[in-house]
């Protein structure tokens, strides 16, 4: 399965368009992660306590895109776009959404 943010794959031809596929993953921020991120904000540096779950959410969203595309008979998803939104009553959750076009690509 080829997954790409570009609208084409170099050296390959799209032979069929199967339609738009999308996925949404929502992760919650817990109190301890918020506490350690706040400390990191004060002393500076990256916040691994947020980066790890965000990376996992993005991977899960891509896995779901690939599965949906495969269910449609596609072997690739092109034009993938990610969106990130803070949701929840107190902004305690983060939604990672991904969408793209499921396609059949020659030579894959």
Biopython code that builds the backbone (N, CA, C, O; Angstrom):
import numpy as np
from Bio.PDB.StructureBuilder import StructureBuilder

atoms = [
    (1, "UNK", "N", (0.853, -1.179, 0.000)),
    (1, "UNK", "CA", (0.000, 0.000, 0.000)),
    (1, "UNK", "C", (0.895, 1.236, 0.000)),
    (1, "UNK", "O", (1.737, 1.411, 0.880)),
    (2, "UNK", "N", (0.698, 2.080, -0.993)),
    (2, "UNK", "CA", (1.427, 3.345, -1.063)),
    (2, "UNK", "C", (0.563, 4.436, -0.444)),
    (2, "UNK", "O", (-0.599, 4.607, -0.814)),
    (3, "UNK", "N", (1.138, 5.166, 0.493)),
    (3, "UNK", "CA", (0.461, 6.293, 1.136)),
    (3, "UNK", "C", (1.319, 7.528, 0.912)),
    (3, "UNK", "O", (2.495, 7.541, 1.273)),
    (4, "UNK", "N", (0.735, 8.571, 0.316)),
    (4, "UNK", "CA", (1.521, 9.759, 0.017)),
    (4, "UNK", "C", (0.683, 11.033, 0.084)),
    (4, "UNK", "O", (-0.520, 11.021, -0.179)),
    (5, "UNK", "N", (1.336, 12.114, 0.436)),
    (5, "UNK", "CA", (0.661, 13.415, 0.462)),
    (5, "UNK", "C", (0.635, 14.048, -0.925)),
    (5, "UNK", "O", (-0.071, 15.033, -1.144)),
    (6, "UNK", "N", (1.392, 13.497, -1.854)),
    (6, "UNK", "CA", (1.426, 14.045, -3.208)),
    (6, "UNK", "C", (0.237, 13.544, -4.018)),
    (6, "UNK", "O", (-0.434, 12.588, -3.630)),
    (7, "UNK", "N", (-0.015, 14.200, -5.145)),
    (7, "UNK", "CA", (-1.161, 13.821, -5.983)),
    (7, "UNK", "C", (-0.806, 12.770, -7.022)),
    (7, "UNK", "O", (-1.664, 12.333, -7.789)),
    (8, "UNK", "N", (0.444, 12.368, -7.048)),
    (8, "UNK", "CA", (0.906, 11.347, -7.987)),
    (8, "UNK", "C", (2.090, 10.616, -7.369)),
    (8, "UNK", "O", (2.677, 11.073, -6.388)),
    (9, "UNK", "N", (2.429, 9.478, -7.959)),
    (9, "UNK", "CA", (3.595, 8.714, -7.529)),
    (9, "UNK", "C", (4.544, 8.665, -8.715)),
    (9, "UNK", "O", (4.194, 8.142, -9.773)),
    (10, "UNK", "N", (5.742, 9.207, -8.545)),
    (10, "UNK", "CA", (6.707, 9.270, -9.645)),
    (10, "UNK", "C", (6.922, 7.897, -10.281)),
    (10, "UNK", "O", (7.146, 6.904, -9.589)),
    (11, "UNK", "N", (6.849, 7.864, -11.598)),
    (11, "UNK", "CA", (7.103, 6.640, -12.340)),
    (11, "UNK", "C", (5.950, 5.650, -12.336)),
    (11, "UNK", "O", (6.065, 4.567, -12.908)),
    (12, "UNK", "N", (4.863, 5.999, -11.712)),
    (12, "UNK", "CA", (3.697, 5.106, -11.639)),
    (12, "UNK", "C", (2.471, 5.834, -12.167)),
    (12, "UNK", "O", (2.397, 7.061, -12.103)),
    (13, "UNK", "N", (1.523, 5.089, -12.682)),
    (13, "UNK", "CA", (0.305, 5.680, -13.221)),
    (13, "UNK", "C", (-0.893, 5.254, -12.383)),
    (13, "UNK", "O", (-1.021, 4.088, -12.011)),
    (14, "UNK", "N", (-1.769, 6.211, -12.091)),
    (14, "UNK", "CA", (-3.032, 5.896, -11.429)),
    (14, "UNK", "C", (-3.959, 5.333, -12.500)),
    (14, "UNK", "O", (-4.251, 5.998, -13.494)),
    (15, "UNK", "N", (-4.419, 4.100, -12.288)),
    (15, "UNK", "CA", (-5.280, 3.452, -13.280)),
    (15, "UNK", "C", (-6.752, 3.459, -12.878)),
    (15, "UNK", "O", (-7.628, 3.212, -13.707)),
    (16, "UNK", "N", (-7.021, 3.742, -11.603)),
    (16, "UNK", "CA", (-8.417, 3.782, -11.150)),
    (16, "UNK", "C", (-8.521, 4.600, -9.875)),
    (16, "UNK", "O", (-7.685, 4.494, -8.978)),
    (17, "UNK", "N", (-9.557, 5.412, -9.813)),
    (17, "UNK", "CA", (-9.870, 6.187, -8.609)),
    (17, "UNK", "C", (-11.046, 5.510, -7.907)),
    (17, "UNK", "O", (-12.082, 5.258, -8.521)),
    (18, "UNK", "N", (-10.880, 5.219, -6.633)),
    (18, "UNK", "CA", (-11.915, 4.520, -5.869)),
    (18, "UNK", "C", (-12.738, 5.456, -4.994)),
    (18, "UNK", "O", (-13.803, 5.070, -4.512)),
    (19, "UNK", "N", (-12.270, 6.661, -4.787)),
    (19, "UNK", "CA", (-13.011, 7.627, -3.975)),
    (19, "UNK", "C", (-12.223, 8.091, -2.763)),
    (19, "UNK", "O", (-11.107, 7.643, -2.502)),
    (20, "UNK", "N", (-12.840, 8.994, -2.044)),
    (20, "UNK", "CA", (-12.220, 9.594, -0.863)),
    (20, "UNK", "C", (-12.310, 8.633, 0.321)),
    (20, "UNK", "O", (-13.340, 8.001, 0.554)),
    (21, "UNK", "N", (-11.218, 8.541, 1.053)),
    (21, "UNK", "CA", (-11.188, 7.772, 2.302)),
    (21, "UNK", "C", (-10.770, 8.720, 3.418)),
    (21, "UNK", "O", (-10.025, 9.674, 3.193)),
    (22, "UNK", "N", (-11.256, 8.445, 4.620)),
    (22, "UNK", "CA", (-10.915, 9.313, 5.744)),
    (22, "UNK", "C", (-10.901, 8.524, 7.039)),
    (22, "UNK", "O", (-11.473, 7.439, 7.139)),
    (23, "UNK", "N", (-10.233, 9.098, 8.023)),
    (23, "UNK", "CA", (-10.210, 8.490, 9.353)),
    (23, "UNK", "C", (-10.032, 9.589, 10.387)),
    (23, "UNK", "O", (-9.451, 10.639, 10.115)),
    (24, "UNK", "N", (-10.542, 9.323, 11.568)),
    (24, "UNK", "CA", (-10.412, 10.250, 12.685)),
    (24, "UNK", "C", (-9.961, 9.472, 13.910)),
    (24, "UNK", "O", (-10.477, 8.392, 14.200)),
    (25, "UNK", "N", (-9.007, 10.024, 14.616)),
    (25, "UNK", "CA", (-8.506, 9.413, 15.840)),
    (25, "UNK", "C", (-8.527, 10.493, 16.915)),
    (25, "UNK", "O", (-8.017, 11.594, 16.710)),
    (26, "UNK", "N", (-9.113, 10.173, 18.050)),
    (26, "UNK", "CA", (-9.190, 11.137, 19.150)),
    (26, "UNK", "C", (-8.377, 10.603, 20.317)),
    (26, "UNK", "O", (-8.558, 9.467, 20.756)),
    (27, "UNK", "N", (-7.477, 11.446, 20.811)),
    (27, "UNK", "CA", (-6.670, 11.069, 21.959)),
    (27, "UNK", "C", (-6.953, 12.054, 23.083)),
    (27, "UNK", "O", (-7.168, 13.244, 22.851)),
    (28, "UNK", "N", (-6.950, 11.542, 24.286)),
    (28, "UNK", "CA", (-7.177, 12.386, 25.454)),
    (28, "UNK", "C", (-5.861, 12.737, 26.115)),
    (28, "UNK", "O", (-4.931, 11.932, 26.153)),
    (29, "UNK", "N", (-5.797, 13.940, 26.632)),
    (29, "UNK", "CA", (-4.618, 14.374, 27.384)),
    (29, "UNK", "C", (-4.913, 14.144, 28.858)),
    (29, "UNK", "O", (-5.915, 14.636, 29.378)),
    (30, "UNK", "N", (-4.052, 13.404, 29.527)),
    (30, "UNK", "CA", (-4.308, 13.145, 30.938)),
    (30, "UNK", "C", (-3.620, 14.173, 31.835)),
    (30, "UNK", "O", (-2.778, 14.943, 31.372)),
    (31, "UNK", "N", (-3.973, 14.181, 33.086)),
    (31, "UNK", "CA", (-3.483, 15.176, 34.034)),
    (31, "UNK", "C", (-1.966, 15.133, 34.171)),
    (31, "UNK", "O", (-1.328, 16.185, 34.199)),
    (32, "UNK", "N", (-1.368, 13.936, 34.259)),
    (32, "UNK", "CA", (0.077, 13.831, 34.443)),
    (32, "UNK", "C", (0.821, 14.331, 33.203)),
    (32, "UNK", "O", (1.840, 15.011, 33.324)),
    (33, "UNK", "N", (0.319, 14.001, 32.023)),
    (33, "UNK", "CA", (0.946, 14.475, 30.796)),
    (33, "UNK", "C", (0.888, 15.999, 30.754)),
    (33, "UNK", "O", (1.869, 16.645, 30.384)),
    (34, "UNK", "N", (-0.260, 16.585, 31.130)),
    (34, "UNK", "CA", (-0.394, 18.045, 31.163)),
    (34, "UNK", "C", (0.581, 18.664, 32.154)),
    (34, "UNK", "O", (1.186, 19.698, 31.870)),
    (35, "UNK", "N", (0.734, 18.035, 33.316)),
    (35, "UNK", "CA", (1.640, 18.547, 34.343)),
    (35, "UNK", "C", (3.076, 18.578, 33.823)),
    (35, "UNK", "O", (3.758, 19.597, 33.932)),
    (36, "UNK", "N", (3.536, 17.451, 33.252)),
    (36, "UNK", "CA", (4.909, 17.380, 32.761)),
    (36, "UNK", "C", (5.125, 18.288, 31.551)),
    (36, "UNK", "O", (6.205, 18.855, 31.387)),
    (37, "UNK", "N", (4.107, 18.428, 30.709)),
    (37, "UNK", "CA", (4.221, 19.350, 29.575)),
    (37, "UNK", "C", (4.334, 20.776, 30.071)),
    (37, "UNK", "O", (5.079, 21.573, 29.501)),
    (38, "UNK", "N", (3.599, 21.112, 31.134)),
    (38, "UNK", "CA", (3.684, 22.454, 31.711)),
    (38, "UNK", "C", (5.067, 22.735, 32.252)),
    (38, "UNK", "O", (5.590, 23.836, 32.082)),
    (39, "UNK", "N", (5.663, 21.753, 32.902)),
    (39, "UNK", "CA", (7.027, 21.905, 33.412)),
    (39, "UNK", "C", (7.996, 22.091, 32.242)),
    (39, "UNK", "O", (8.898, 22.926, 32.302)),
    (40, "UNK", "N", (7.802, 21.315, 31.191)),
    (40, "UNK", "CA", (8.663, 21.407, 30.009)),
    (40, "UNK", "C", (8.536, 22.796, 29.376)),
    (40, "UNK", "O", (9.523, 23.356, 28.900)),
    (41, "UNK", "N", (7.317, 23.350, 29.372)),
    (41, "UNK", "CA", (7.118, 24.704, 28.838)),
    (41, "UNK", "C", (7.925, 25.723, 29.624)),
    (41, "UNK", "O", (8.449, 26.678, 29.050)),
    (42, "UNK", "N", (8.028, 25.530, 30.918)),
    (42, "UNK", "CA", (8.757, 26.480, 31.768)),
    (42, "UNK", "C", (10.259, 26.380, 31.533)),
    (42, "UNK", "O", (10.937, 27.400, 31.406)),
    (43, "UNK", "N", (10.785, 25.154, 31.474)),
    (43, "UNK", "CA", (12.232, 24.979, 31.344)),
    (43, "UNK", "C", (12.682, 24.912, 29.892)),
    (43, "UNK", "O", (13.881, 24.966, 29.620)),
    (44, "UNK", "N", (11.767, 24.797, 28.975)),
    (44, "UNK", "CA", (12.097, 24.758, 27.553)),
    (44, "UNK", "C", (12.303, 23.346, 27.040)),
    (44, "UNK", "O", (12.459, 22.405, 27.818)),
    (45, "UNK", "N", (12.301, 23.208, 25.730)),
    (45, "UNK", "CA", (12.520, 21.908, 25.102)),
    (45, "UNK", "C", (11.246, 21.313, 24.551)),
    (45, "UNK", "O", (10.170, 21.906, 24.643)),
    (46, "UNK", "N", (11.381, 20.154, 23.986)),
    (46, "UNK", "CA", (10.253, 19.454, 23.375)),
    (46, "UNK", "C", (9.487, 18.679, 24.428)),
    (46, "UNK", "O", (10.037, 18.285, 25.456)),
    (47, "UNK", "N", (8.214, 18.468, 24.158)),
    (47, "UNK", "CA", (7.363, 17.753, 25.093)),
    (47, "UNK", "C", (7.074, 16.346, 24.574)),
    (47, "UNK", "O", (6.088, 16.118, 23.873)),
    (48, "UNK", "N", (7.948, 15.412, 24.931)),
    (48, "UNK", "CA", (7.792, 14.029, 24.483)),
    (48, "UNK", "C", (6.498, 13.415, 25.006)),
    (48, "UNK", "O", (5.952, 12.499, 24.391)),
    (49, "UNK", "N", (6.003, 13.917, 26.144)),
    (49, "UNK", "CA", (4.772, 13.365, 26.702)),
    (49, "UNK", "C", (3.575, 13.627, 25.784)),
    (49, "UNK", "O", (2.590, 12.891, 25.831)),
    (50, "UNK", "N", (3.652, 14.663, 24.955)),
    (50, "UNK", "CA", (2.605, 14.910, 23.959)),
    (50, "UNK", "C", (2.980, 14.357, 22.589)),
    (50, "UNK", "O", (2.109, 13.919, 21.838)),
    (51, "UNK", "N", (4.263, 14.373, 22.262)),
    (51, "UNK", "CA", (4.688, 13.938, 20.944)),
    (51, "UNK", "C", (4.417, 12.454, 20.691)),
    (51, "UNK", "O", (3.998, 12.078, 19.597)),
    (52, "UNK", "N", (4.653, 11.620, 21.689)),
    (52, "UNK", "CA", (4.443, 10.174, 21.514)),
    (52, "UNK", "C", (2.998, 9.842, 21.173)),
    (52, "UNK", "O", (2.760, 9.171, 20.169)),
    (53, "UNK", "N", (2.013, 10.286, 21.972)),
    (53, "UNK", "CA", (0.634, 9.943, 21.616)),
    (53, "UNK", "C", (0.172, 10.595, 20.313)),
    (53, "UNK", "O", (-0.653, 10.025, 19.599)),
    (54, "UNK", "N", (0.687, 11.768, 19.997)),
    (54, "UNK", "CA", (0.321, 12.422, 18.745)),
    (54, "UNK", "C", (0.851, 11.629, 17.557)),
    (54, "UNK", "O", (0.152, 11.446, 16.561)),
    (55, "UNK", "N", (2.093, 11.159, 17.670)),
    (55, "UNK", "CA", (2.678, 10.333, 16.619)),
    (55, "UNK", "C", (1.883, 9.036, 16.449)),
    (55, "UNK", "O", (1.631, 8.601, 15.326)),
    (56, "UNK", "N", (1.492, 8.425, 17.565)),
    (56, "UNK", "CA", (0.706, 7.197, 17.502)),
    (56, "UNK", "C", (-0.663, 7.453, 16.870)),
    (56, "UNK", "O", (-1.143, 6.633, 16.088)),
    (57, "UNK", "N", (-1.291, 8.575, 17.198)),
    (57, "UNK", "CA", (-2.594, 8.914, 16.616)),
    (57, "UNK", "C", (-2.475, 9.105, 15.107)),
    (57, "UNK", "O", (-3.342, 8.659, 14.356)),
    (58, "UNK", "N", (-1.415, 9.759, 14.661)),
    (58, "UNK", "CA", (-1.198, 9.961, 13.224)),
    (58, "UNK", "C", (-0.976, 8.623, 12.530)),
    (58, "UNK", "O", (-1.502, 8.398, 11.440)),
    (59, "UNK", "N", (-0.200, 7.727, 13.153)),
    (59, "UNK", "CA", (0.027, 6.390, 12.581)),
    (59, "UNK", "C", (-1.279, 5.612, 12.502)),
    (59, "UNK", "O", (-1.556, 4.963, 11.494)),
    (60, "UNK", "N", (-2.082, 5.674, 13.556)),
    (60, "UNK", "CA", (-3.366, 4.977, 13.565)),
    (60, "UNK", "C", (-4.273, 5.509, 12.459)),
    (60, "UNK", "O", (-4.944, 4.734, 11.778)),
    (61, "UNK", "N", (-4.295, 6.830, 12.281)),
    (61, "UNK", "CA", (-5.110, 7.429, 11.221)),
    (61, "UNK", "C", (-4.661, 6.920, 9.847)),
    (61, "UNK", "O", (-5.501, 6.616, 9.000)),
    (62, "UNK", "N", (-3.355, 6.825, 9.620)),
    (62, "UNK", "CA", (-2.851, 6.299, 8.348)),
    (62, "UNK", "C", (-3.204, 4.831, 8.165)),
    (62, "UNK", "O", (-3.575, 4.408, 7.070)),
    (63, "UNK", "N", (-3.088, 4.050, 9.243)),
    (63, "UNK", "CA", (-3.451, 2.628, 9.171)),
    (63, "UNK", "C", (-4.922, 2.463, 8.800)),
    (63, "UNK", "O", (-5.274, 1.592, 8.004)),
    (64, "UNK", "N", (-5.782, 3.305, 9.383)),
    (64, "UNK", "CA", (-7.207, 3.238, 9.069)),
    (64, "UNK", "C", (-7.482, 3.657, 7.627)),
    (64, "UNK", "O", (-8.337, 3.069, 6.966)),
    (65, "UNK", "N", (-6.767, 4.667, 7.135)),
    (65, "UNK", "CA", (-6.902, 5.065, 5.721)),
    (65, "UNK", "C", (-6.539, 3.900, 4.810)),
    (65, "UNK", "O", (-7.261, 3.596, 3.860)),
    (66, "UNK", "N", (-5.418, 3.252, 5.105)),
    (66, "UNK", "CA", (-4.960, 2.134, 4.291)),
    (66, "UNK", "C", (-5.976, 1.000, 4.299)),
    (66, "UNK", "O", (-6.250, 0.405, 3.257)),
    (67, "UNK", "N", (-6.537, 0.698, 5.469)),
    (67, "UNK", "CA", (-7.520, -0.383, 5.569)),
    (67, "UNK", "C", (-8.787, -0.056, 4.776)),
    (67, "UNK", "O", (-9.335, -0.917, 4.087)),
    (68, "UNK", "N", (-9.245, 1.192, 4.878)),
    (68, "UNK", "CA", (-10.443, 1.594, 4.133)),
    (68, "UNK", "C", (-10.190, 1.532, 2.624)),
    (68, "UNK", "O", (-11.046, 1.082, 1.863)),
    (69, "UNK", "N", (-9.014, 1.986, 2.201)),
    (69, "UNK", "CA", (-8.655, 1.945, 0.788)),
    (69, "UNK", "C", (-8.576, 0.501, 0.293)),
    (69, "UNK", "O", (-9.045, 0.189, -0.802)),
    (70, "UNK", "N", (-7.992, -0.365, 1.090)),
    (70, "UNK", "CA", (-7.875, -1.771, 0.711)),
    (70, "UNK", "C", (-9.251, -2.412, 0.576)),
    (70, "UNK", "O", (-9.480, -3.218, -0.326)),
    (71, "UNK", "N", (-10.163, -2.054, 1.469)),
    (71, "UNK", "CA", (-11.533, -2.565, 1.385)),
    (71, "UNK", "C", (-12.207, -2.164, 0.075)),
    (71, "UNK", "O", (-13.094, -2.864, -0.413)),
    (72, "UNK", "N", (-11.782, -1.035, -0.491)),
    (72, "UNK", "CA", (-12.335, -0.563, -1.765)),
    (72, "UNK", "C", (-11.624, -1.171, -2.968)),
    (72, "UNK", "O", (-12.014, -0.924, -4.109)),
    (73, "UNK", "N", (-10.576, -1.971, -2.720)),
    (73, "UNK", "CA", (-9.813, -2.586, -3.796)),
    (73, "UNK", "C", (-8.635, -1.752, -4.268)),
    (73, "UNK", "O", (-8.043, -2.054, -5.304)),
    (74, "UNK", "N", (-8.287, -0.716, -3.535)),
    (74, "UNK", "CA", (-7.184, 0.169, -3.909)),
    (74, "UNK", "C", (-5.860, -0.377, -3.377)),
    (74, "UNK", "O", (-5.827, -1.182, -2.447)),
    (75, "UNK", "N", (-4.775, 0.083, -3.992)),
    (75, "UNK", "CA", (-3.447, -0.266, -3.484)),
    (75, "UNK", "C", (-2.634, 0.972, -3.116)),
    (75, "UNK", "O", (-1.419, 0.908, -2.933)),
    (76, "UNK", "N", (-3.335, 2.096, -3.015)),
    (76, "UNK", "CA", (-2.662, 3.329, -2.617)),
    (76, "UNK", "C", (-3.645, 4.409, -2.209)),
    (76, "UNK", "O", (-4.828, 4.356, -2.544)),
    (77, "UNK", "N", (-3.131, 5.388, -1.479)),
    (77, "UNK", "CA", (-3.905, 6.579, -1.131)),
    (77, "UNK", "C", (-3.017, 7.774, -1.452)),
    (77, "UNK", "O", (-1.904, 7.892, -0.939)),
    (78, "UNK", "N", (-3.529, 8.665, -2.313)),
    (78, "UNK", "CA", (-2.762, 9.851, -2.698)),
    (78, "UNK", "C", (-3.431, 11.102, -2.146)),
    (78, "UNK", "O", (-4.598, 11.081, -1.754)),
    (79, "UNK", "N", (-2.672, 12.188, -2.123)),
    (79, "UNK", "CA", (-3.222, 13.466, -1.673)),
    (79, "UNK", "C", (-3.630, 13.477, -0.216)),
    (79, "UNK", "O", (-4.590, 14.153, 0.153)),
    (80, "UNK", "N", (-2.919, 12.742, 0.615)),
    (80, "UNK", "CA", (-3.288, 12.654, 2.036)),
    (80, "UNK", "C", (-3.086, 14.008, 2.705)),
    (80, "UNK", "O", (-2.073, 14.680, 2.514)),
    (81, "UNK", "N", (-4.075, 14.378, 3.486)),
    (81, "UNK", "CA", (-4.043, 15.627, 4.234)),
    (81, "UNK", "C", (-4.364, 15.323, 5.691)),
    (81, "UNK", "O", (-5.277, 14.551, 5.985)),
    (82, "UNK", "N", (-3.614, 15.930, 6.594)),
    (82, "UNK", "CA", (-3.859, 15.772, 8.030)),
    (82, "UNK", "C", (-4.450, 17.050, 8.587)),
    (82, "UNK", "O", (-4.146, 18.150, 8.125)),
    (83, "UNK", "N", (-5.294, 16.887, 9.580)),
    (83, "UNK", "CA", (-5.846, 18.031, 10.294)),
    (83, "UNK", "C", (-5.826, 17.700, 11.776)),
    (83, "UNK", "O", (-6.057, 16.558, 12.173)),
    (84, "UNK", "N", (-5.547, 18.711, 12.589)),
    (84, "UNK", "CA", (-5.478, 18.541, 14.033)),
    (84, "UNK", "C", (-6.430, 19.537, 14.669)),
    (84, "UNK", "O", (-6.404, 20.725, 14.345)),
    (85, "UNK", "N", (-7.269, 19.053, 15.576)),
    (85, "UNK", "CA", (-8.229, 19.919, 16.260)),
    (85, "UNK", "C", (-8.244, 19.594, 17.745)),
    (85, "UNK", "O", (-8.193, 18.425, 18.129)),
    (86, "UNK", "N", (-8.315, 20.615, 18.573)),
    (86, "UNK", "CA", (-8.518, 20.439, 20.008)),
    (86, "UNK", "C", (-10.018, 20.407, 20.232)),
    (86, "UNK", "O", (-10.738, 21.301, 19.788)),
    (87, "UNK", "N", (-10.489, 19.377, 20.922)),
    (87, "UNK", "CA", (-11.922, 19.233, 21.157)),
    (87, "UNK", "C", (-12.176, 18.899, 22.619)),
    (87, "UNK", "O", (-11.243, 18.715, 23.399)),
    (88, "UNK", "N", (-13.419, 18.827, 22.968)),
    (88, "UNK", "CA", (-13.797, 18.502, 24.342)),
    (88, "UNK", "C", (-14.160, 19.751, 25.112)),
    (88, "UNK", "O", (-13.791, 20.867, 24.745)),
    (89, "UNK", "N", (-14.887, 19.535, 26.182)),
    (89, "UNK", "CA", (-15.389, 20.640, 26.993)),
    (89, "UNK", "C", (-14.281, 21.567, 27.476)),
    (89, "UNK", "O", (-14.441, 22.787, 27.460)),
    (90, "UNK", "N", (-13.161, 20.995, 27.903)),
    (90, "UNK", "CA", (-12.058, 21.814, 28.410)),
    (90, "UNK", "C", (-10.843, 21.762, 27.483)),
    (90, "UNK", "O", (-9.729, 22.092, 27.890)),
    (91, "UNK", "N", (-11.064, 21.348, 26.240)),
    (91, "UNK", "CA", (-9.946, 21.247, 25.309)),
    (91, "UNK", "C", (-8.970, 20.158, 25.682)),
    (91, "UNK", "O", (-7.780, 20.255, 25.384)),
    (92, "UNK", "N", (-9.469, 19.115, 26.335)),
    (92, "UNK", "CA", (-8.599, 18.069, 26.857)),
    (92, "UNK", "C", (-8.374, 16.917, 25.880)),
    (92, "UNK", "O", (-7.710, 15.937, 26.216)),
    (93, "UNK", "N", (-8.922, 17.031, 24.682)),
    (93, "UNK", "CA", (-8.761, 15.962, 23.708)),
    (93, "UNK", "C", (-8.262, 16.544, 22.390)),
    (93, "UNK", "O", (-8.523, 17.701, 22.058)),
    (94, "UNK", "N", (-7.550, 15.721, 21.665)),
    (94, "UNK", "CA", (-7.022, 16.132, 20.375)),
    (94, "UNK", "C", (-7.509, 15.155, 19.322)),
    (94, "UNK", "O", (-7.414, 13.940, 19.497)),
    (95, "UNK", "N", (-8.032, 15.695, 18.224)),
    (95, "UNK", "CA", (-8.476, 14.856, 17.121)),
    (95, "UNK", "C", (-7.492, 15.000, 15.968)),
    (95, "UNK", "O", (-7.162, 16.108, 15.545)),
    (96, "UNK", "N", (-7.036, 13.867, 15.475)),
    (96, "UNK", "CA", (-6.202, 13.826, 14.287)),
    (96, "UNK", "C", (-7.060, 13.203, 13.207)),
    (96, "UNK", "O", (-7.509, 12.065, 13.339)),
    (97, "UNK", "N", (-7.289, 13.953, 12.130)),
    (97, "UNK", "CA", (-8.052, 13.394, 11.022)),
    (97, "UNK", "C", (-7.171, 13.376, 9.783)),
    (97, "UNK", "O", (-6.316, 14.240, 9.591)),
    (98, "UNK", "N", (-7.400, 12.381, 8.958)),
    (98, "UNK", "CA", (-6.647, 12.239, 7.718)),
    (98, "UNK", "C", (-7.619, 11.869, 6.616)),
    (98, "UNK", "O", (-8.583, 11.138, 6.840)),
    (99, "UNK", "N", (-7.358, 12.378, 5.432)),
    (99, "UNK", "CA", (-8.189, 12.017, 4.282)),
    (99, "UNK", "C", (-7.305, 11.999, 3.038)),
    (99, "UNK", "O", (-6.248, 12.628, 2.991)),
    (100, "UNK", "N", (-7.761, 11.274, 2.054)),
    (100, "UNK", "CA", (-7.038, 11.167, 0.794)),
    (100, "UNK", "C", (-7.901, 10.464, -0.225)),
    (100, "UNK", "O", (-9.062, 10.157, 0.041)),
    (101, "UNK", "N", (-7.341, 10.209, -1.388)),
    (101, "UNK", "CA", (-8.050, 9.536, -2.460)),
    (101, "UNK", "C", (-7.499, 8.135, -2.634)),
    (101, "UNK", "O", (-6.305, 7.951, -2.873)),
    (102, "UNK", "N", (-8.379, 7.145, -2.511)),
    (102, "UNK", "CA", (-7.981, 5.753, -2.702)),
    (102, "UNK", "C", (-7.862, 5.497, -4.198)),
    (102, "UNK", "O", (-8.764, 5.826, -4.969)),
    (103, "UNK", "N", (-6.732, 4.901, -4.602)),
    (103, "UNK", "CA", (-6.468, 4.677, -6.021)),
    (103, "UNK", "C", (-5.822, 3.313, -6.247)),
    (103, "UNK", "O", (-5.278, 2.695, -5.332)),
    (104, "UNK", "N", (-5.901, 2.870, -7.499)),
    (104, "UNK", "CA", (-5.097, 1.738, -7.935)),
    (104, "UNK", "C", (-3.942, 2.316, -8.731)),
    (104, "UNK", "O", (-4.143, 3.095, -9.662)),
    (105, "UNK", "N", (-2.739, 1.930, -8.358)),
    (105, "UNK", "CA", (-1.520, 2.423, -8.988)),
    (105, "UNK", "C", (-0.862, 1.263, -9.709)),
    (105, "UNK", "O", (-0.704, 0.178, -9.151)),
    (106, "UNK", "N", (-0.477, 1.504, -10.966)),
    (106, "UNK", "CA", (0.152, 0.446, -11.747)),
    (106, "UNK", "C", (1.528, 0.088, -11.179)),
    (106, "UNK", "O", (2.235, 0.938, -10.638)),
    (107, "UNK", "N", (1.886, -1.176, -11.315)),
    (107, "UNK", "CA", (3.217, -1.629, -10.925)),
    (107, "UNK", "C", (3.467, -1.741, -9.445)),
    (107, "UNK", "O", (4.620, -1.819, -9.020)),
    (108, "UNK", "N", (2.416, -1.752, -8.644)),
    (108, "UNK", "CA", (2.602, -1.856, -7.190)),
    (108, "UNK", "C", (2.310, -3.275, -6.757)),
    (108, "UNK", "O", (2.404, -3.590, -5.571)),
]
sb = StructureBuilder()
sb.init_structure("model")
sb.init_model(0)
sb.init_chain("A")
sb.init_seg("    ")
for serial, (resi, resn, name, xyz) in enumerate(atoms, 1):
    if name == "N":
        sb.init_residue(resn, " ", resi, " ")
    sb.init_atom(name, np.array(xyz, "f"), 0.0, 1.0, " ", f" {name:<3s}", serial, name[0])
structure = sb.get_structure()
